Amino acid sequence: MNEEKKKALNLLKTSRGQIEGIIKMLENDRYCVDISKQILAVVGLLKKANLNILDQHMKSCVKDAMLDGNGEEKINEIINVLDKYVK
């Protein structure tokens, strides 16, 4: 596993822990704004993990496809993912 995937994995594990904490907050009827802030923190971690995965993909898969002359399909995949990311 390369560094970017390791970073993404750590971010996802941190997200999992935070989600478990949010569930407990809901179960304990904690203040809604505090819960919302924690949800936004998890969303931020998930976005960062996704960017790490996409970064790794572009530096390896897309780069290799470009060198092999098959880069257009990989570039279109990235554009489709980024289109969903910004929505």
N, C-alpha and C positions, 0 to 999 in steps of 0.2 A: 504494500500500500504506500503510495507516495505522500508527500507532505501535505498537499492540499486536501487529499481525502482524509488524512488523519485529523487535520484541522476541522473539516466538516463533521467528522465523526464526533469529535469532542464537543463541538457546538450542539450537535443533535442530542448528545447525552446530557449536556447542561439543560437543554430545552426540556427534555423528558423530566428531569428533576424539578424544573420550574412548573411544568404542567401539573405534576403531582402536588406541588405546593398550592397551586391555584385551586385544584379540586378540594383540598383541605380547607382553603379559605372559604370556598362556597359552602362546604358542609358546615363550617363554623359560623356561617352567616356574617362574614366580615364585610366591611364597608365597600360598597360597589366601586367607588373610584379607585381604591387600593387594588381591587381585583383587576379592574380595567388596565391599570398601569402595569401590572404583572403580565397580563395578556399581551400588551404592546411590546414588552421586553422580550417575550418569547417569539413574537412575530419578527422582531429585529434579528434575533439569533437565527431563525429559520431562513430569513433572507440572506444573511451573511453566509450560512452554510451552503445555500444554493449558489451563491456567487463563487464560493471556493470550488464547488464541483464544476461549474461552468468554466472557470479559469483553467482548471486542470484539463478539462475536455478540449479547450481551445489550444492549449500548449502541447497536447499529445495527439488526440484523435484527429482534430481539424488540421493541425500542422502536418501529420503523416499523410492525410488524404490530399492536402495541397501538393505535397512533394510527389505523390503518386499520380497527380493530375485528376483526382476525383474530389476536389474540395468543394465544388458547388453544392452538392447535396448536404454536406456537413455545415456549410455556411447557412443554408436555408433552415436547417434544424435549429441552429443557434438563433436565427432571426425569429423563428416561431416561438421559441422559449422566451426570448426577450420580450416579444409582443405580449405574451401572457403575464410576464413579470411586471410590466409597467401598467397593466390594467388594474 
